[in-house]
């Protein structure tokens, strides 16, 4: 349990840094989705199933789909 938490914590911090450092907006969006999924698994480890489901559905699903739609509309992909 503790090893899983530390592994997810390191992956979450690494993907957050990749969002900040990366210059390609599409890759930044994909790293952000990966970060949201790591946070959802951390919520599952805390026995917060509703929060994990909302994290995946609202943040990783709806917001990121809208963000990618705007990126493709503005033709910022690389």
N, C-alpha and C positions, 0 to 999 in steps of 0.2 A: 504493500500500500504506500509506504513512504517512498520507495524507489519510483513508483509510478507517478507520484506527485512531483518529485524532483525532475523526472524526465519531462513531464508535461510543462513544468515551470520553465525549464531551459528552452524547450521548443517554442513556448509562447513568447519568451523574451527575444529569442532569435528571430522569429517571424515579425515581431514588432519592430525590431531594428532593421530588418530587411525592408519593411514598408517605408521607413524613414530614409534609408540610404539609397534604395533603388531608384533609378531615374525613369524607368519605363512604367507608365501609369497602369497598364494592364497587368503587369507582374505585381505591382503594388497592390492592386485589387485582389489578386489571387493570394498573395501573402496575407492580406487582411482577412480573407475568408478562412485561411488556414488558422490564423490566430483566433478567430471566433469559434472555430471547431474545437481548438484546444481548450478554450475557456468553457465551452459546453461540456467537455469531458471532465474538467475540473468541477463543474457544478454537479455532475453526476456522482463524482466521488464524495461530494458533500451531502448526498441524498436530497438534492434539490432538482427533481425531475422536471417540474414545471418550468423552472428557470432555464434549464438546459434546453428544453424543447422550444421555448420562446427565443432563446439565443440563436438557435439554428434557423428557426422559421423567419423571425423578424430581421435579425441582423444579417446573417449569412445568406438568407434567401432574398427577401424583398429589397433591402437597402443596397446590397451588392449588385443585384440585377439592375436596379435603377442606375447605379453608378456606372456599370459597364455599358448600359444603354447610352448614357450621356457621353462616355468616352468614344463610343463608336459613332455617335452623332456628330461630335466635334472633330472626329478623325485624328485623335491624338495617339492612337496606337502605334507601336513601333515594331 
